[in-house]
Amino acid sequence: MPAPITTLTAPEPLTALDRCDNCPAAARVRTTFANNHDLLFCGHCYRKHRAALEGAASSIDAEHEDW
Ligand SMILES: [Zn+2]
């Protein structure tokens, strides 16, 4: 039986201290997966992987939508 999906505490907003998981740039996008694992991406890396992420992530929080 999978655990019921519950709403956890709201994720903390990304700050200048959050770094992209793929390169040293500042994180701009938080992608959360079904197992509650999350990955942070800068705008560049997010754009690069966007199609795959949008298919795989359970939620995507972007600071800017105009990428
Ligand atoms: Zn990056």
N, CA, C, O and the ligand as a Tripos MOL2 file, in Angstrom:
@<TRIPOS>MOLECULE
protein
  269   267    68     0     0
PROTEIN
NO_CHARGES

@<TRIPOS>ATOM
      1 N           0.8490   -1.2000    0.0000 N.3       1 MET1
      2 CA          0.0000    0.0000    0.0000 C.3       1 MET1
      3 C           0.8820    1.2450    0.0000 C.2       1 MET1
      4 O           1.6430    1.4550    0.9440 O.2       1 MET1
      5 N           0.7970    2.0460   -1.0040 N.am      2 PRO2
      6 CA          1.5740    3.2920   -0.9590 C.3       2 PRO2
      7 C           1.0010    4.2290    0.0950 C.2       2 PRO2
      8 O          -0.2030    4.2400    0.3520 O.2       2 PRO2
      9 N           1.8660    4.9930    0.6820 N.am      3 ALA3
     10 CA          1.4100    5.9790    1.6670 C.3       3 ALA3
     11 C           0.5280    6.9970    0.9680 C.2       3 ALA3
     12 O           0.7790    7.3540   -0.1830 O.2       3 ALA3
     13 N          -0.4950    7.4630    1.6500 N.am      4 PRO4
     14 CA         -1.3380    8.5000    1.0300 C.3       4 PRO4
     15 C          -0.5200    9.7590    0.7870 C.2       4 PRO4
     16 O           0.4010   10.0890    1.5340 O.2       4 PRO4
     17 N          -0.8860   10.4380   -0.2690 N.am      5 ILE5
     18 CA         -0.1800   11.6830   -0.5670 C.3       5 ILE5
     19 C          -0.6520   12.7590    0.3940 C.2       5 ILE5
     20 O          -1.8400   13.0760    0.4500 O.2       5 ILE5
     21 N           0.2570   13.3050    1.1300 N.am      6 THR6
     22 CA         -0.1080   14.3640    2.0610 C.3       6 THR6
     23 C           0.6070   15.6340    1.6610 C.2       6 THR6
     24 O           1.6600   15.6120    1.0250 O.2       6 THR6
     25 N           0.0220   16.7050    2.0400 N.am      7 THR7
     26 CA          0.6680   17.9790    1.7690 C.3       7 THR7
     27 C           1.6550   18.2700    2.8880 C.2       7 THR7
     28 O           1.2710   18.4410    4.0450 O.2       7 THR7
     29 N           2.8990   18.3220    2.5380 N.am      8 LEU8
     30 CA          3.9230   18.6290    3.5280 C.3       8 LEU8
     31 C           3.9700   20.1360    3.7200 C.2       8 LEU8
     32 O           3.2900   20.8890    3.0230 O.2       8 LEU8
     33 N           4.7650   20.5520    4.6540 N.am      9 THR9
     34 CA          4.9290   21.9960    4.8470 C.3       9 THR9
     35 C           5.4080   22.6180    3.5420 C.2       9 THR9
     36 O           6.1500   22.0000    2.7790 O.2       9 THR9
     37 N           4.9840   23.8150    3.3040 N.am     10 ALA10
     38 CA          5.3350   24.4860    2.0550 C.3      10 ALA10
     39 C           6.8530   24.5280    1.9000 C.2      10 ALA10
     40 O           7.5710   24.8210    2.8570 O.2      10 ALA10
     41 N           7.3280   24.2420    0.7210 N.am     11 PRO11
     42 CA          8.7760   24.2900    0.5230 C.3      11 PRO11
     43 C           9.3040   25.6910    0.7420 C.2      11 PRO11
     44 O           8.6380   26.6810    0.4410 O.2      11 PRO11
     45 N          10.4910   25.7550    1.2600 N.am     12 GLU12
     46 CA         11.0840   27.0630    1.4740 C.3      12 GLU12
     47 C          11.3730   27.7010    0.1230 C.2      12 GLU12
     48 O          11.7660   27.0150   -0.8200 O.2      12 GLU12
     49 N          11.1810   29.0030    0.0310 N.am     13 PRO13
     50 CA         11.5180   29.6640   -1.2290 C.3      13 PRO13
     51 C          13.0100   29.5230   -1.5190 C.2      13 PRO13
     52 O          13.8340   29.4750   -0.6060 O.2      13 PRO13
     53 N          13.3290   29.4590   -2.7690 N.am     14 LEU14
     54 CA         14.7370   29.3590   -3.1500 C.3      14 LEU14
     55 C          15.4540   30.6590   -2.7910 C.2      14 LEU14
     56 O          14.9000   31.7500   -2.9230 O.2      14 LEU14
     57 N          16.6720   30.5200   -2.3440 N.am     15 THR15
     58 CA         17.4590   31.7050   -2.0020 C.3      15 THR15
     59 C          18.7440   31.6870   -2.8040 C.2      15 THR15
     60 O          19.0120   30.7460   -3.5520 O.2      15 THR15
     61 N          19.5270   32.7260   -2.6440 N.am     16 ALA16
     62 CA         20.8090   32.8120   -3.3460 C.3      16 ALA16
     63 C          21.7440   31.6900   -2.9150 C.2      16 ALA16
     64 O          22.7150   31.3850   -3.6070 O.2      16 ALA16
     65 N          21.4510   31.0750   -1.7700 N.am     17 LEU17
     66 CA         22.3160   29.9950   -1.2970 C.3      17 LEU17
     67 C          21.9760   28.6610   -1.9450 C.2      17 LEU17
     68 O          22.7650   27.7180   -1.8870 O.2      17 LEU17
     69 N          20.7990   28.5840   -2.5640 N.am     18 ASP18
     70 CA         20.4290   27.3380   -3.2400 C.3      18 ASP18
     71 C          21.1260   27.2710   -4.5790 C.2      18 ASP18
     72 O          21.0970   28.2140   -5.3700 O.2      18 ASP18
     73 N          21.7500   26.1380   -4.8110 N.am     19 ARG19
     74 CA         22.5230   25.9770   -6.0460 C.3      19 ARG19
     75 C          21.8760   24.9190   -6.9200 C.2      19 ARG19
     76 O          21.2860   23.9520   -6.4380 O.2      19 ARG19
     77 N          22.0070   25.1330   -8.2180 N.am     20 CYS20
     78 CA         21.5810   24.1450   -9.1950 C.3      20 CYS20
     79 C          22.2490   22.8010   -8.8800 C.2      20 CYS20
     80 O          23.4290   22.7700   -8.5290 O.2      20 CYS20
     81 N          21.5150   21.7000   -9.0010 N.am     21 ASP21
     82 CA         22.1000   20.3860   -8.7380 C.3      21 ASP21
     83 C          22.9630   19.9130   -9.9000 C.2      21 ASP21
     84 O          23.6110   18.8690   -9.8180 O.2      21 ASP21
     85 N          22.9680   20.6710  -10.9600 N.am     22 ASN22
     86 CA         23.6480   20.2220  -12.1760 C.3      22 ASN22
     87 C          24.8600   21.0820  -12.5280 C.2      22 ASN22
     88 O          25.6870   20.6820  -13.3460 O.2      22 ASN22
     89 N          24.9680   22.2480  -11.9210 N.am     23 CYS23
     90 CA         26.0770   23.1510  -12.2010 C.3      23 CYS23
     91 C          26.1690   24.1420  -11.0510 C.2      23 CYS23
     92 O          25.2980   24.1310  -10.1810 O.2      23 CYS23
     93 N          27.1780   24.9910  -11.0080 N.am     24 PRO24
     94 CA         27.3540   25.8840   -9.8440 C.3      24 PRO24
     95 C          26.4460   27.1090   -9.8260 C.2      24 PRO24
     96 O          26.5600   27.9230   -8.9100 O.2      24 PRO24
     97 N          25.5630   27.2730  -10.7820 N.am     25 ALA25
     98 CA         24.7380   28.4790  -10.8350 C.3      25 ALA25
     99 C          23.6770   28.4770   -9.7280 C.2      25 ALA25
    100 O          23.3900   27.4400   -9.1290 O.2      25 ALA25
    101 N          23.1100   29.6410   -9.4730 N.am     26 ALA26
    102 CA         22.0450   29.7560   -8.4800 C.3      26 ALA26
    103 C          20.7930   29.0330   -8.9740 C.2      26 ALA26
    104 O          20.4430   29.0920  -10.1530 O.2      26 ALA26
    105 N          20.1320   28.3510   -8.0460 N.am     27 ALA27
    106 CA         18.9250   27.6070   -8.4170 C.3      27 ALA27
    107 C          17.7650   28.5540   -8.6630 C.2      27 ALA27
    108 O          17.5860   29.5310   -7.9370 O.2      27 ALA27
    109 N          16.9780   28.2630   -9.6870 N.am     28 ARG28
    110 CA         15.8020   29.0760   -9.9930 C.3      28 ARG28
    111 C          14.5340   28.2350  -10.0270 C.2      28 ARG28
    112 O          13.4280   28.7700   -9.9460 O.2      28 ARG28
    113 N          14.6900   26.9400  -10.1460 N.am     29 VAL29
    114 CA         13.5290   26.0750  -10.3030 C.3      29 VAL29
    115 C          13.6670   24.8860   -9.3690 C.2      29 VAL29
    116 O          14.7240   24.2580   -9.3030 O.2      29 VAL29
    117 N          12.5960   24.5780   -8.6460 N.am     30 ARG30
    118 CA         12.5920   23.3850   -7.8170 C.3      30 ARG30
    119 C          11.6380   22.3700   -8.4540 C.2      30 ARG30
    120 O          10.4600   22.6590   -8.6630 O.2      30 ARG30
    121 N          12.1460   21.2110   -8.7520 N.am     31 THR31
    122 CA         11.2910   20.1550   -9.2830 C.3      31 THR31
    123 C          11.1500   19.0980   -8.2060 C.2      31 THR31
    124 O          12.1380   18.6740   -7.6050 O.2      31 THR31
    125 N           9.9250   18.6760   -7.9640 N.am     32 THR32
    126 CA          9.6680   17.6660   -6.9440 C.3      32 THR32
    127 C           9.1140   16.4210   -7.6270 C.2      32 THR32
    128 O           8.2510   16.5040   -8.5010 O.2      32 THR32
    129 N           9.6250   15.2710   -7.2120 N.am     33 PHE33
    130 CA          9.1980   14.0170   -7.8140 C.3      33 PHE33
    131 C           8.2680   13.2740   -6.8630 C.2      33 PHE33
    132 O           8.1390   13.6300   -5.6920 O.2      33 PHE33
    133 N           7.6360   12.2570   -7.3770 N.am     34 ALA34
    134 CA          6.6040   11.5490   -6.6190 C.3      34 ALA34
    135 C           7.1380   10.9760   -5.3120 C.2      34 ALA34
    136 O           6.3810   10.8380   -4.3510 O.2      34 ALA34
    137 N           8.4100   10.6430   -5.2540 N.am     35 ASN35
    138 CA          8.9750   10.0880   -4.0200 C.3      35 ASN35
    139 C           9.4340   11.1770   -3.0570 C.2      35 ASN35
    140 O          10.1600   10.9140   -2.0980 O.2      35 ASN35
    141 N           8.9950   12.4130   -3.3310 N.am     36 ASN36
    142 CA          9.3570   13.5620   -2.5010 C.3      36 ASN36
    143 C          10.8130   13.9770   -2.6160 C.2      36 ASN36
    144 O          11.2860   14.8460   -1.8840 O.2      36 ASN36
    145 N          11.5010   13.3570   -3.5270 N.am     37 HIS37
    146 CA         12.8580   13.8100   -3.7990 C.3      37 HIS37
    147 C          12.7360   15.0840   -4.6190 C.2      37 HIS37
    148 O          11.8710   15.1840   -5.4890 O.2      37 HIS37
    149 N          13.5770   16.0350   -4.3550 N.am     38 ASP38
    150 CA         13.5120   17.1980   -5.2340 C.3      38 ASP38
    151 C          14.8870   17.5760   -5.7580 C.2      38 ASP38
    152 O          15.9210   17.2850   -5.1560 O.2      38 ASP38
    153 N          14.8520   18.2230   -6.8820 N.am     39 LEU39
    154 CA         16.0680   18.6680   -7.5450 C.3      39 LEU39
    155 C          15.9270   20.1470   -7.8470 C.2      39 LEU39
    156 O          14.8470   20.6320   -8.1820 O.2      39 LEU39
    157 N          17.0430   20.8540   -7.7220 N.am     40 LEU40
    158 CA         17.0490   22.2790   -8.0300 C.3      40 LEU40
    159 C          17.8130   22.5000   -9.3260 C.2      40 LEU40
    160 O          18.8240   21.8500   -9.5940 O.2      40 LEU40
    161 N          17.3150   23.4130  -10.1070 N.am     41 PHE41
    162 CA         17.9700   23.7270  -11.3770 C.3      41 PHE41
    163 C          18.0690   25.2270  -11.5580 C.2      41 PHE41
    164 O          17.2110   25.9810  -11.1010 O.2      41 PHE41
    165 N          19.1270   25.6490  -12.2300 N.am     42 CYS42
    166 CA         19.1800   27.0280  -12.6940 C.3      42 CYS42
    167 C          18.3250   27.1200  -13.9530 C.2      42 CYS42
    168 O          17.8760   26.1030  -14.4810 O.2      42 CYS42
    169 N          18.1050   28.3290  -14.4260 N.am     43 GLY43
    170 CA         17.2740   28.4900  -15.6150 C.3      43 GLY43
    171 C          17.8460   27.7690  -16.8210 C.2      43 GLY43
    172 O          17.1140   27.1780  -17.6150 O.2      43 GLY43
    173 N          19.1540   27.8250  -16.9480 N.am     44 HIS44
    174 CA         19.8000   27.1920  -18.0960 C.3      44 HIS44
    175 C          19.5850   25.6860  -18.0850 C.2      44 HIS44
    176 O          19.1840   25.1080  -19.0950 O.2      44 HIS44
    177 N          19.8460   25.0550  -16.9640 N.am     45 CYS45
    178 CA         19.7050   23.5990  -16.8950 C.3      45 CYS45
    179 C          18.2340   23.1960  -16.9820 C.2      45 CYS45
    180 O          17.8960   22.1650  -17.5640 O.2      45 CYS45
    181 N          17.3730   24.0130  -16.4010 N.am     46 TYR46
    182 CA         15.9530   23.6890  -16.4740 C.3      46 TYR46
    183 C          15.4700   23.7060  -17.9310 C.2      46 TYR46
    184 O          14.7670   22.8000  -18.3790 O.2      46 TYR46
    185 N          15.8650   24.7530  -18.6530 N.am     47 ARG47
    186 CA         15.4690   24.8290  -20.0690 C.3      47 ARG47
    187 C          15.9650   23.6080  -20.8260 C.2      47 ARG47
    188 O          15.2590   23.0470  -21.6640 O.2      47 ARG47
    189 N          17.2060   23.2040  -20.5120 N.am     48 LYS48
    190 CA         17.8160   22.0930  -21.2140 C.3      48 LYS48
    191 C          17.0450   20.7880  -20.9750 C.2      48 LYS48
    192 O          16.9090   19.9650  -21.8810 O.2      48 LYS48
    193 N          16.5520   20.6120  -19.7660 N.am     49 HIS49
    194 CA         15.9240   19.3450  -19.3920 C.3      49 HIS49
    195 C          14.4130   19.4780  -19.2350 C.2      49 HIS49
    196 O          13.7400   18.5700  -18.7470 O.2      49 HIS49
    197 N          13.9060   20.6110  -19.6530 N.am     50 ARG50
    198 CA         12.5240   20.9300  -19.3510 C.3      50 ARG50
    199 C          11.5240   19.8550  -19.7930 C.2      50 ARG50
    200 O          10.6450   19.4700  -19.0220 O.2      50 ARG50
    201 N          11.6580   19.3790  -21.0170 N.am     51 ALA51
    202 CA         10.6840   18.4170  -21.5320 C.3      51 ALA51
    203 C          10.6630   17.1640  -20.6690 C.2      51 ALA51
    204 O           9.5950   16.6530  -20.3320 O.2      51 ALA51
    205 N          11.8450   16.6680  -20.3130 N.am     52 ALA52
    206 CA         11.9140   15.4610  -19.4990 C.3      52 ALA52
    207 C          11.3840   15.7300  -18.0930 C.2      52 ALA52
    208 O          10.6750   14.9090  -17.5130 O.2      52 ALA52
    209 N          11.7410   16.8940  -17.5600 N.am     53 LEU53
    210 CA         11.3090   17.2070  -16.1930 C.3      53 LEU53
    211 C           9.8020   17.3600  -16.1230 C.2      53 LEU53
    212 O           9.1670   16.8960  -15.1750 O.2      53 LEU53
    213 N           9.2370   18.0030  -17.1130 N.am     54 GLU54
    214 CA          7.7860   18.2120  -17.0810 C.3      54 GLU54
    215 C           7.0450   16.8920  -17.1710 C.2      54 GLU54
    216 O           5.9210   16.7610  -16.6870 O.2      54 GLU54
    217 N           7.6920   15.9090  -17.8010 N.am     55 GLY55
    218 CA          7.0520   14.5970  -17.8600 C.3      55 GLY55
    219 C           7.2490   13.7890  -16.5950 C.2      55 GLY55
    220 O           6.4190   12.9410  -16.2660 O.2      55 GLY55
    221 N           8.3460   14.0420  -15.8730 N.am     56 ALA56
    222 CA          8.7130   13.1760  -14.7480 C.3      56 ALA56
    223 C           8.3790   13.7660  -13.3880 C.2      56 ALA56
    224 O           8.0970   13.0220  -12.4480 O.2      56 ALA56
    225 N           8.4040   15.0730  -13.2660 N.am     57 ALA57
    226 CA          8.2430   15.6850  -11.9460 C.3      57 ALA57
    227 C           6.7750   15.7400  -11.5470 C.2      57 ALA57
    228 O           5.8870   15.8610  -12.3900 O.2      57 ALA57
    229 N           6.5450   15.6470  -10.2460 N.am     58 SER58
    230 CA          5.1650   15.7720   -9.7800 C.3      58 SER58
    231 C           4.8100   17.2400   -9.5840 C.2      58 SER58
    232 O           3.6370   17.6070   -9.6560 O.2      58 SER58
    233 N           5.8010   18.0740   -9.3380 N.am     59 SER59
    234 CA          5.5200   19.5080   -9.3200 C.3      59 SER59
    235 C           6.7880   20.2740   -9.6600 C.2      59 SER59
    236 O           7.9030   19.8370   -9.3710 O.2      59 SER59
    237 N           6.5890   21.4050  -10.2690 N.am     60 ILE60
    238 CA          7.7000   22.2560  -10.6590 C.3      60 ILE60
    239 C           7.4000   23.6570  -10.1740 C.2      60 ILE60
    240 O           6.3810   24.2490  -10.5310 O.2      60 ILE60
    241 N           8.2930   24.1790   -9.3590 N.am     61 ASP61
    242 CA          8.1250   25.5430   -8.8760 C.3      61 ASP61
    243 C           9.1940   26.4060   -9.5090 C.2      61 ASP61
    244 O          10.3760   26.2780   -9.1900 O.2      61 ASP61
    245 N           8.7900   27.2640  -10.3830 N.am     62 ALA62
    246 CA          9.7390   28.1330  -11.0610 C.3      62 ALA62
    247 C           9.5400   29.5540  -10.5710 C.2      62 ALA62
    248 O           8.4110   30.0000  -10.3700 O.2      62 ALA62
    249 N          10.6250   30.2500  -10.3830 N.am     63 GLU63
    250 CA         10.4970   31.6470   -9.9860 C.3      63 GLU63
    251 C           9.9300   32.4740  -11.1210 C.2      63 GLU63
    252 O           9.2150   33.4530  -10.9030 O.2      63 GLU63
    253 N          10.2600   32.0660  -12.3330 N.am     64 HIS64
    254 CA          9.8010   32.8030  -13.5090 C.3      64 HIS64
    255 C           9.1730   31.8010  -14.4620 C.2      64 HIS64
    256 O           9.6770   30.6940  -14.6510 O.2      64 HIS64
    257 N           8.0840   32.2050  -15.0450 N.am     65 GLU65
    258 CA          7.3820   31.2960  -15.9490 C.3      65 GLU65
    259 C           7.7680   31.5420  -17.4080 C.2      65 GLU65
    260 O           7.3770   30.7880  -18.2990 O.2      65 GLU65
    261 N           8.5300   32.5920  -17.6380 N.am     66 ASP66
    262 CA          8.7250   33.0220  -19.0230 C.3      66 ASP66
    263 C           9.9870   32.4400  -19.6450 C.2      66 ASP66
    264 O          10.6050   33.0630  -20.5080 O.2      66 ASP66
    265 N          10.3660   31.2450  -19.2020 N.am     67 TRP67
    266 CA         11.5020   30.5920  -19.8260 C.3      67 TRP67
    267 C          11.0130   29.7720  -20.9810 C.2      67 TRP67
    268 O          11.8100   29.1270  -21.6610 O.2      67 TRP67
    269 ZN         22.4810   24.5750  -13.7850 Zn       68 ZN68
@<TRIPOS>BOND
     1     1     2 1
     2     2     3 1
     3     3     4 2
     4     3     5 am
     5     5     6 1
     6     6     7 1
     7     7     8 2
     8     7     9 am
     9     9    10 1
    10    10    11 1
    11    11    12 2
    12    11    13 am
    13    13    14 1
    14    14    15 1
    15    15    16 2
    16    15    17 am
    17    17    18 1
    18    18    19 1
    19    19    20 2
    20    19    21 am
    21    21    22 1
    22    22    23 1
    23    23    24 2
    24    23    25 am
    25    25    26 1
    26    26    27 1
    27    27    28 2
    28    27    29 am
    29    29    30 1
    30    30    31 1
    31    31    32 2
    32    31    33 am
    33    33    34 1
    34    34    35 1
    35    35    36 2
    36    35    37 am
    37    37    38 1
    38    38    39 1
    39    39    40 2
    40    39    41 am
    41    41    42 1
    42    42    43 1
    43    43    44 2
    44    43    45 am
    45    45    46 1
    46    46    47 1
    47    47    48 2
    48    47    49 am
    49    49    50 1
    50    50    51 1
    51    51    52 2
    52    51    53 am
    53    53    54 1
    54    54    55 1
    55    55    56 2
    56    55    57 am
    57    57    58 1
    58    58    59 1
    59    59    60 2
    60    59    61 am
    61    61    62 1
    62    62    63 1
    63    63    64 2
    64    63    65 am
    65    65    66 1
    66    66    67 1
    67    67    68 2
    68    67    69 am
    69    69    70 1
    70    70    71 1
    71    71    72 2
    72    71    73 am
    73    73    74 1
    74    74    75 1
    75    75    76 2
    76    75    77 am
    77    77    78 1
    78    78    79 1
    79    79    80 2
    80    79    81 am
    81    81    82 1
    82    82    83 1
    83    83    84 2
    84    83    85 am
    85    85    86 1
    86    86    87 1
    87    87    88 2
    88    87    89 am
    89    89    90 1
    90    90    91 1
    91    91    92 2
    92    91    93 am
    93    93    94 1
    94    94    95 1
    95    95    96 2
    96    95    97 am
    97    97    98 1
    98    98    99 1
    99    99   100 2
   100    99   101 am
   101   101   102 1
   102   102   103 1
   103   103   104 2
   104   103   105 am
   105   105   106 1
   106   106   107 1
   107   107   108 2
   108   107   109 am
   109   109   110 1
   110   110   111 1
   111   111   112 2
   112   111   113 am
   113   113   114 1
   114   114   115 1
   115   115   116 2
   116   115   117 am
   117   117   118 1
   118   118   119 1
   119   119   120 2
   120   119   121 am
   121   121   122 1
   122   122   123 1
   123   123   124 2
   124   123   125 am
   125   125   126 1
   126   126   127 1
   127   127   128 2
   128   127   129 am
   129   129   130 1
   130   130   131 1
   131   131   132 2
   132   131   133 am
   133   133   134 1
   134   134   135 1
   135   135   136 2
   136   135   137 am
   137   137   138 1
   138   138   139 1
   139   139   140 2
   140   139   141 am
   141   141   142 1
   142   142   143 1
   143   143   144 2
   144   143   145 am
   145   145   146 1
   146   146   147 1
   147   147   148 2
   148   147   149 am
   149   149   150 1
   150   150   151 1
   151   151   152 2
   152   151   153 am
   153   153   154 1
   154   154   155 1
   155   155   156 2
   156   155   157 am
   157   157   158 1
   158   158   159 1
   159   159   160 2
   160   159   161 am
   161   161   162 1
   162   162   163 1
   163   163   164 2
   164   163   165 am
   165   165   166 1
   166   166   167 1
   167   167   168 2
   168   167   169 am
   169   169   170 1
   170   170   171 1
   171   171   172 2
   172   171   173 am
   173   173   174 1
   174   174   175 1
   175   175   176 2
   176   175   177 am
   177   177   178 1
   178   178   179 1
   179   179   180 2
   180   179   181 am
   181   181   182 1
   182   182   183 1
   183   183   184 2
   184   183   185 am
   185   185   186 1
   186   186   187 1
   187   187   188 2
   188   187   189 am
   189   189   190 1
   190   190   191 1
   191   191   192 2
   192   191   193 am
   193   193   194 1
   194   194   195 1
   195   195   196 2
   196   195   197 am
   197   197   198 1
   198   198   199 1
   199   199   200 2
   200   199   201 am
   201   201   202 1
   202   202   203 1
   203   203   204 2
   204   203   205 am
   205   205   206 1
   206   206   207 1
   207   207   208 2
   208   207   209 am
   209   209   210 1
   210   210   211 1
   211   211   212 2
   212   211   213 am
   213   213   214 1
   214   214   215 1
   215   215   216 2
   216   215   217 am
   217   217   218 1
   218   218   219 1
   219   219   220 2
   220   219   221 am
   221   221   222 1
   222   222   223 1
   223   223   224 2
   224   223   225 am
   225   225   226 1
   226   226   227 1
   227   227   228 2
   228   227   229 am
   229   229   230 1
   230   230   231 1
   231   231   232 2
   232   231   233 am
   233   233   234 1
   234   234   235 1
   235   235   236 2
   236   235   237 am
   237   237   238 1
   238   238   239 1
   239   239   240 2
   240   239   241 am
   241   241   242 1
   242   242   243 1
   243   243   244 2
   244   243   245 am
   245   245   246 1
   246   246   247 1
   247   247   248 2
   248   247   249 am
   249   249   250 1
   250   250   251 1
   251   251   252 2
   252   251   253 am
   253   253   254 1
   254   254   255 1
   255   255   256 2
   256   255   257 am
   257   257   258 1
   258   258   259 1
   259   259   260 2
   260   259   261 am
   261   261   262 1
   262   262   263 1
   263   263   264 2
   264   263   265 am
   265   265   266 1
   266   266   267 1
   267   267   268 2
@<TRIPOS>SUBSTRUCTURE
     1 MET1         2 RESIDUE 1 A MET
     2 PRO2         6 RESIDUE 1 A PRO
     3 ALA3        10 RESIDUE 1 A ALA
     4 PRO4        14 RESIDUE 1 A PRO
     5 ILE5        18 RESIDUE 1 A ILE
     6 THR6        22 RESIDUE 1 A THR
     7 THR7        26 RESIDUE 1 A THR
     8 LEU8        30 RESIDUE 1 A LEU
     9 THR9        34 RESIDUE 1 A THR
    10 ALA10       38 RESIDUE 1 A ALA
    11 PRO11       42 RESIDUE 1 A PRO
    12 GLU12       46 RESIDUE 1 A GLU
    13 PRO13       50 RESIDUE 1 A PRO
    14 LEU14       54 RESIDUE 1 A LEU
    15 THR15       58 RESIDUE 1 A THR
    16 ALA16       62 RESIDUE 1 A ALA
    17 LEU17       66 RESIDUE 1 A LEU
    18 ASP18       70 RESIDUE 1 A ASP
    19 ARG19       74 RESIDUE 1 A ARG
    20 CYS20       78 RESIDUE 1 A CYS
    21 ASP21       82 RESIDUE 1 A ASP
    22 ASN22       86 RESIDUE 1 A ASN
    23 CYS23       90 RESIDUE 1 A CYS
    24 PRO24       94 RESIDUE 1 A PRO
    25 ALA25       98 RESIDUE 1 A ALA
    26 ALA26      102 RESIDUE 1 A ALA
    27 ALA27      106 RESIDUE 1 A ALA
    28 ARG28      110 RESIDUE 1 A ARG
    29 VAL29      114 RESIDUE 1 A VAL
    30 ARG30      118 RESIDUE 1 A ARG
    31 THR31      122 RESIDUE 1 A THR
    32 THR32      126 RESIDUE 1 A THR
    33 PHE33      130 RESIDUE 1 A PHE
    34 ALA34      134 RESIDUE 1 A ALA
    35 ASN35      138 RESIDUE 1 A ASN
    36 ASN36      142 RESIDUE 1 A ASN
    37 HIS37      146 RESIDUE 1 A HIS
    38 ASP38      150 RESIDUE 1 A ASP
    39 LEU39      154 RESIDUE 1 A LEU
    40 LEU40      158 RESIDUE 1 A LEU
    41 PHE41      162 RESIDUE 1 A PHE
    42 CYS42      166 RESIDUE 1 A CYS
    43 GLY43      170 RESIDUE 1 A GLY
    44 HIS44      174 RESIDUE 1 A HIS
    45 CYS45      178 RESIDUE 1 A CYS
    46 TYR46      182 RESIDUE 1 A TYR
    47 ARG47      186 RESIDUE 1 A ARG
    48 LYS48      190 RESIDUE 1 A LYS
    49 HIS49      194 RESIDUE 1 A HIS
    50 ARG50      198 RESIDUE 1 A ARG
    51 ALA51      202 RESIDUE 1 A ALA
    52 ALA52      206 RESIDUE 1 A ALA
    53 LEU53      210 RESIDUE 1 A LEU
    54 GLU54      214 RESIDUE 1 A GLU
    55 GLY55      218 RESIDUE 1 A GLY
    56 ALA56      222 RESIDUE 1 A ALA
    57 ALA57      226 RESIDUE 1 A ALA
    58 SER58      230 RESIDUE 1 A SER
    59 SER59      234 RESIDUE 1 A SER
    60 ILE60      238 RESIDUE 1 A ILE
    61 ASP61      242 RESIDUE 1 A ASP
    62 ALA62      246 RESIDUE 1 A ALA
    63 GLU63      250 RESIDUE 1 A GLU
    64 HIS64      254 RESIDUE 1 A HIS
    65 GLU65      258 RESIDUE 1 A GLU
    66 ASP66      262 RESIDUE 1 A ASP
    67 TRP67      266 RESIDUE 1 A TRP
    68 ZN68       269 GROUP 0 **** ****
